[in-house]
Amino acid sequence: MVRLIIVVAERTFADALASRLEAEHDIEIVAAVHTTASSPSLFSRSPADVMLLDGDLPGDASFRLCEELSQRSDVPYVIFLSHSSEPTRIVRALSAGAVGWVRKDESVDRLIQVIRGAARGETWLPQGETGEVLRLLLRRPRPAEDGGEMLAALTPREREVLVCLVEGTGRRDMAQHLHMSPNTVRTHLQNLMSKLGVHSALEAVALVRPQLDDQFSQRRAAC
């Protein structure tokens, strides 16, 4: 079962969405909150795997809440719901720790697909926006420290997790492949993202892919 929290500003939208999603056999609605606040304490008594978060809350409330939640050990995977799919806002959400972005006018079937994917640790972006989001991530200022030095700071297990991430392996498959529990995979991901100075898995991939590609090319040339 995917335990789901819905956090949106409009009561009717929260109730309607909860009613539709709880009809799915593998989704359990643990809370449907209508709020414009940004305090994570609202959800402390409702542990969940995935959170649907209104990306249109006033001001920066959505991004602040996502950033605050990302500091918790029991953080759910956050999916933003928004009327827009502006790439710069998507990048900001990813930097805050979100794993997905869905437009509010997309089909419920698409939303359910994203929820299930997020529960597996996958990143989901609006169709047609992935290329621009990646370009924006690649153009962002990077830490002064050399990428190779940052990679060297990772533990062997963190490097294994990172390689799986770059190869597009979902987190549940990653756990099975590396003989870890999903919680251990999540811990390694949080640690390696902290060491790389990023807040999302997609940012980590965009940052280290050139260094890993160079290493793989050198290994192939030596064989």
Secondary structure, 3 states (H helix, E strand, C coil): CEEEEEEECCHHHHHHHHHHHCCCCCEEEEEEEECCCCCHHHHCCCCCCEEEEECCCCCCHHHHHHHHHCCCCCCCEEEEEECCCCHHHHHHHHHHCCCEEEECCCCHHHHHHHHHHHHCCCCECCCCCHHHHHHHHHHCCCCCCCHHHHHHCCCHHHHHHHHHHHCCCCHHHHHHHHCCCHHHHHHHHHHHHHHHCCCCHHHHHHHHHHHHHHHHHHHHHHC
